[in-house]
Amino acid sequence: MANHKSALKRIRANEKKRLRNRYQVKQLRATLKQLNATKEKSEAETLLKTASSQLDKLARKNVIHKNKAANQKSKLTKQVSALG
C-alpha cells in the first residue's frame, strides 16, 4: 500500500479515470452493435456520426490508439456506404 499522501491521491485519481474510460468504451461498443445490426441507411448514417465522434474522443484522450480509431471509422464508413 502507498505511504505518501500524493501516492494515495494518484491511486484515487487513477481509479476514477479507469472507471470513466471503461464506461466510455462500453458506450462505444453499444453504439457499434446498434450500427452493425441496422439495415436502414439513414439510421446507419446517424449512428456512424455518433460512433465516429466517440472514436475521435477516445483517441484524443489516449483511451484507444489513434490508428485503431481511424481503422474502425474507415471500416464502418465502408459498411454504411454498402447499405442500399
Stockholm file with secondary structure:
# STOCKHOLM 1.0

chainA/1-84         MANHKSALKRIRANEKKRLRNRYQVKQLRATLKQLNATKEKSEAETLLKTASSQLDKLARKNVIHKNKAANQKSKLTKQVSALG
#=GR chainA/1-84 SS CCCSHHHHHHHHHHHHHHHHHHHHHHHHHHHHHHHHHCCCHHHHHHHHHHHHHHHHHHHHTTSSCHHHHHHHHHHHHHHHHHCC
#=GC SS_cons        CCCSHHHHHHHHHHHHHHHHHHHHHHHHHHHHHHHHHCCCHHHHHHHHHHHHHHHHHHHHTTSSCHHHHHHHHHHHHHHHHHCC
//
